[in-house]
Amino acid sequence: MTKAELIEEVRKAKGVELTKKQTEAVVDALFEVVSRAIKKEKRFAFPGFGTFVVRERKERTGRNPRTGQKITIKASKTVAFKPAPKLKSLL
């Protein structure tokens, strides 16, 4: 689903009567809040949907795909998502 499709689905959902621009502002605000929460608290949980958590990746050895030479991949952080059982049951 694209952002435009999400905006349209939210706009049509449960009798919400907002313009496309208003709905886009709501969707953008939601993702900004979630992003800030993940950055600040290292996790964001939405009951019935799932939890986003920051995971630390250790430094590791890899290979340059072009040359085959060994390289060191620096430690980094990534965001992981763990779906709630309710969401899993819908699949």
MODELLER restraints for C-alpha pairs under 7 A, 6 or more apart:
rsr = mdl.restraints
at = mdl.atoms
rsr.add(forms.Gaussian(group=physical.xy_distance, feature=features.Distance(at['CA:7:A'], at['CA:23:A']), mean=6.07, stdev=0.5))
rsr.add(forms.Gaussian(group=physical.xy_distance, feature=features.Distance(at['CA:7:A'], at['CA:24:A']), mean=5.84, stdev=0.5))
rsr.add(forms.Gaussian(group=physical.xy_distance, feature=features.Distance(at['CA:7:A'], at['CA:27:A']), mean=6.91, stdev=0.5))
rsr.add(forms.Gaussian(group=physical.xy_distance, feature=features.Distance(at['CA:11:A'], at['CA:17:A']), mean=6.77, stdev=0.5))
rsr.add(forms.Gaussian(group=physical.xy_distance, feature=features.Distance(at['CA:11:A'], at['CA:18:A']), mean=6.21, stdev=0.5))
rsr.add(forms.Gaussian(group=physical.xy_distance, feature=features.Distance(at['CA:11:A'], at['CA:20:A']), mean=6.96, stdev=0.5))
rsr.add(forms.Gaussian(group=physical.xy_distance, feature=features.Distance(at['CA:11:A'], at['CA:23:A']), mean=6.06, stdev=0.5))
rsr.add(forms.Gaussian(group=physical.xy_distance, feature=features.Distance(at['CA:34:A'], at['CA:44:A']), mean=6.72, stdev=0.5))
rsr.add(forms.Gaussian(group=physical.xy_distance, feature=features.Distance(at['CA:37:A'], at['CA:43:A']), mean=6.75, stdev=0.5))
rsr.add(forms.Gaussian(group=physical.xy_distance, feature=features.Distance(at['CA:37:A'], at['CA:44:A']), mean=6.18, stdev=0.5))
rsr.add(forms.Gaussian(group=physical.xy_distance, feature=features.Distance(at['CA:38:A'], at['CA:44:A']), mean=5.60, stdev=0.5))
rsr.add(forms.Gaussian(group=physical.xy_distance, feature=features.Distance(at['CA:38:A'], at['CA:53:A']), mean=6.87, stdev=0.5))
rsr.add(forms.Gaussian(group=physical.xy_distance, feature=features.Distance(at['CA:42:A'], at['CA:53:A']), mean=5.75, stdev=0.5))
rsr.add(forms.Gaussian(group=physical.xy_distance, feature=features.Distance(at['CA:42:A'], at['CA:54:A']), mean=5.16, stdev=0.5))
rsr.add(forms.Gaussian(group=physical.xy_distance, feature=features.Distance(at['CA:43:A'], at['CA:51:A']), mean=6.94, stdev=0.5))
rsr.add(forms.Gaussian(group=physical.xy_distance, feature=features.Distance(at['CA:43:A'], at['CA:52:A']), mean=5.37, stdev=0.5))
rsr.add(forms.Gaussian(group=physical.xy_distance, feature=features.Distance(at['CA:43:A'], at['CA:53:A']), mean=4.23, stdev=0.5))
rsr.add(forms.Gaussian(group=physical.xy_distance, feature=features.Distance(at['CA:43:A'], at['CA:54:A']), mean=6.26, stdev=0.5))
rsr.add(forms.Gaussian(group=physical.xy_distance, feature=features.Distance(at['CA:44:A'], at['CA:51:A']), mean=5.58, stdev=0.5))
rsr.add(forms.Gaussian(group=physical.xy_distance, feature=features.Distance(at['CA:44:A'], at['CA:52:A']), mean=5.11, stdev=0.5))
rsr.add(forms.Gaussian(group=physical.xy_distance, feature=features.Distance(at['CA:44:A'], at['CA:53:A']), mean=6.58, stdev=0.5))
rsr.add(forms.Gaussian(group=physical.xy_distance, feature=features.Distance(at['CA:45:A'], at['CA:51:A']), mean=4.18, stdev=0.5))
rsr.add(forms.Gaussian(group=physical.xy_distance, feature=features.Distance(at['CA:45:A'], at['CA:52:A']), mean=6.34, stdev=0.5))
rsr.add(forms.Gaussian(group=physical.xy_distance, feature=features.Distance(at['CA:48:A'], at['CA:84:A']), mean=5.53, stdev=0.5))
rsr.add(forms.Gaussian(group=physical.xy_distance, feature=features.Distance(at['CA:48:A'], at['CA:86:A']), mean=5.42, stdev=0.5))
rsr.add(forms.Gaussian(group=physical.xy_distance, feature=features.Distance(at['CA:48:A'], at['CA:87:A']), mean=6.42, stdev=0.5))
rsr.add(forms.Gaussian(group=physical.xy_distance, feature=features.Distance(at['CA:49:A'], at['CA:83:A']), mean=6.02, stdev=0.5))
rsr.add(forms.Gaussian(group=physical.xy_distance, feature=features.Distance(at['CA:49:A'], at['CA:84:A']), mean=5.16, stdev=0.5))
rsr.add(forms.Gaussian(group=physical.xy_distance, feature=features.Distance(at['CA:49:A'], at['CA:86:A']), mean=6.84, stdev=0.5))
rsr.add(forms.Gaussian(group=physical.xy_distance, feature=features.Distance(at['CA:49:A'], at['CA:87:A']), mean=5.50, stdev=0.5))
rsr.add(forms.Gaussian(group=physical.xy_distance, feature=features.Distance(at['CA:50:A'], at['CA:81:A']), mean=6.94, stdev=0.5))
rsr.add(forms.Gaussian(group=physical.xy_distance, feature=features.Distance(at['CA:50:A'], at['CA:82:A']), mean=5.54, stdev=0.5))
rsr.add(forms.Gaussian(group=physical.xy_distance, feature=features.Distance(at['CA:50:A'], at['CA:83:A']), mean=4.10, stdev=0.5))
rsr.add(forms.Gaussian(group=physical.xy_distance, feature=features.Distance(at['CA:50:A'], at['CA:84:A']), mean=4.32, stdev=0.5))
rsr.add(forms.Gaussian(group=physical.xy_distance, feature=features.Distance(at['CA:51:A'], at['CA:81:A']), mean=5.67, stdev=0.5))
rsr.add(forms.Gaussian(group=physical.xy_distance, feature=features.Distance(at['CA:51:A'], at['CA:82:A']), mean=5.27, stdev=0.5))
rsr.add(forms.Gaussian(group=physical.xy_distance, feature=features.Distance(at['CA:51:A'], at['CA:83:A']), mean=6.42, stdev=0.5))
rsr.add(forms.Gaussian(group=physical.xy_distance, feature=features.Distance(at['CA:52:A'], at['CA:79:A']), mean=6.52, stdev=0.5))
rsr.add(forms.Gaussian(group=physical.xy_distance, feature=features.Distance(at['CA:52:A'], at['CA:80:A']), mean=5.64, stdev=0.5))
rsr.add(forms.Gaussian(group=physical.xy_distance, feature=features.Distance(at['CA:52:A'], at['CA:81:A']), mean=4.50, stdev=0.5))
rsr.add(forms.Gaussian(group=physical.xy_distance, feature=features.Distance(at['CA:52:A'], at['CA:82:A']), mean=6.50, stdev=0.5))
rsr.add(forms.Gaussian(group=physical.xy_distance, feature=features.Distance(at['CA:53:A'], at['CA:79:A']), mean=5.60, stdev=0.5))
rsr.add(forms.Gaussian(group=physical.xy_distance, feature=features.Distance(at['CA:53:A'], at['CA:80:A']), mean=5.36, stdev=0.5))
rsr.add(forms.Gaussian(group=physical.xy_distance, feature=features.Distance(at['CA:53:A'], at['CA:81:A']), mean=6.42, stdev=0.5))
rsr.add(forms.Gaussian(group=physical.xy_distance, feature=features.Distance(at['CA:54:A'], at['CA:77:A']), mean=6.57, stdev=0.5))
rsr.add(forms.Gaussian(group=physical.xy_distance, feature=features.Distance(at['CA:54:A'], at['CA:78:A']), mean=5.67, stdev=0.5))
rsr.add(forms.Gaussian(group=physical.xy_distance, feature=features.Distance(at['CA:54:A'], at['CA:79:A']), mean=4.59, stdev=0.5))
rsr.add(forms.Gaussian(group=physical.xy_distance, feature=features.Distance(at['CA:54:A'], at['CA:80:A']), mean=6.29, stdev=0.5))
rsr.add(forms.Gaussian(group=physical.xy_distance, feature=features.Distance(at['CA:55:A'], at['CA:77:A']), mean=5.63, stdev=0.5))
rsr.add(forms.Gaussian(group=physical.xy_distance, feature=features.Distance(at['CA:55:A'], at['CA:78:A']), mean=5.32, stdev=0.5))
rsr.add(forms.Gaussian(group=physical.xy_distance, feature=features.Distance(at['CA:55:A'], at['CA:79:A']), mean=6.00, stdev=0.5))
rsr.add(forms.Gaussian(group=physical.xy_distance, feature=features.Distance(at['CA:55:A'], at['CA:80:A']), mean=6.65, stdev=0.5))
rsr.add(forms.Gaussian(group=physical.xy_distance, feature=features.Distance(at['CA:56:A'], at['CA:76:A']), mean=6.03, stdev=0.5))
rsr.add(forms.Gaussian(group=physical.xy_distance, feature=features.Distance(at['CA:56:A'], at['CA:77:A']), mean=4.60, stdev=0.5))
rsr.add(forms.Gaussian(group=physical.xy_distance, feature=features.Distance(at['CA:56:A'], at['CA:78:A']), mean=6.54, stdev=0.5))
rsr.add(forms.Gaussian(group=physical.xy_distance, feature=features.Distance(at['CA:57:A'], at['CA:75:A']), mean=5.40, stdev=0.5))
rsr.add(forms.Gaussian(group=physical.xy_distance, feature=features.Distance(at['CA:57:A'], at['CA:76:A']), mean=5.13, stdev=0.5))
rsr.add(forms.Gaussian(group=physical.xy_distance, feature=features.Distance(at['CA:57:A'], at['CA:77:A']), mean=5.73, stdev=0.5))
rsr.add(forms.Gaussian(group=physical.xy_distance, feature=features.Distance(at['CA:58:A'], at['CA:75:A']), mean=4.58, stdev=0.5))
rsr.add(forms.Gaussian(group=physical.xy_distance, feature=features.Distance(at['CA:58:A'], at['CA:76:A']), mean=6.80, stdev=0.5))
rsr.add(forms.Gaussian(group=physical.xy_distance, feature=features.Distance(at['CA:59:A'], at['CA:73:A']), mean=5.65, stdev=0.5))
rsr.add(forms.Gaussian(group=physical.xy_distance, feature=features.Distance(at['CA:59:A'], at['CA:74:A']), mean=4.69, stdev=0.5))
rsr.add(forms.Gaussian(group=physical.xy_distance, feature=features.Distance(at['CA:59:A'], at['CA:75:A']), mean=4.09, stdev=0.5))
rsr.add(forms.Gaussian(group=physical.xy_distance, feature=features.Distance(at['CA:60:A'], at['CA:72:A']), mean=5.87, stdev=0.5))
rsr.add(forms.Gaussian(group=physical.xy_distance, feature=features.Distance(at['CA:60:A'], at['CA:73:A']), mean=5.28, stdev=0.5))
rsr.add(forms.Gaussian(group=physical.xy_distance, feature=features.Distance(at['CA:60:A'], at['CA:74:A']), mean=6.80, stdev=0.5))
rsr.add(forms.Gaussian(group=physical.xy_distance, feature=features.Distance(at['CA:61:A'], at['CA:70:A']), mean=6.74, stdev=0.5))
rsr.add(forms.Gaussian(group=physical.xy_distance, feature=features.Distance(at['CA:61:A'], at['CA:71:A']), mean=5.76, stdev=0.5))
rsr.add(forms.Gaussian(group=physical.xy_distance, feature=features.Distance(at['CA:61:A'], at['CA:72:A']), mean=4.64, stdev=0.5))
rsr.add(forms.Gaussian(group=physical.xy_distance, feature=features.Distance(at['CA:61:A'], at['CA:73:A']), mean=5.86, stdev=0.5))
rsr.add(forms.Gaussian(group=physical.xy_distance, feature=features.Distance(at['CA:62:A'], at['CA:70:A']), mean=5.74, stdev=0.5))
rsr.add(forms.Gaussian(group=physical.xy_distance, feature=features.Distance(at['CA:62:A'], at['CA:71:A']), mean=5.26, stdev=0.5))
rsr.add(forms.Gaussian(group=physical.xy_distance, feature=features.Distance(at['CA:62:A'], at['CA:72:A']), mean=6.08, stdev=0.5))
rsr.add(forms.Gaussian(group=physical.xy_distance, feature=features.Distance(at['CA:62:A'], at['CA:73:A']), mean=6.40, stdev=0.5))
rsr.add(forms.Gaussian(group=physical.xy_distance, feature=features.Distance(at['CA:63:A'], at['CA:69:A']), mean=5.46, stdev=0.5))
rsr.add(forms.Gaussian(group=physical.xy_distance, feature=features.Distance(at['CA:63:A'], at['CA:70:A']), mean=4.50, stdev=0.5))
rsr.add(forms.Gaussian(group=physical.xy_distance, feature=features.Distance(at['CA:63:A'], at['CA:71:A']), mean=5.49, stdev=0.5))
rsr.add(forms.Gaussian(group=physical.xy_distance, feature=features.Distance(at['CA:64:A'], at['CA:70:A']), mean=6.38, stdev=0.5))
rsr.add(forms.Gaussian(group=physical.xy_distance, feature=features.Distance(at['CA:64:A'], at['CA:71:A']), mean=6.50, stdev=0.5))
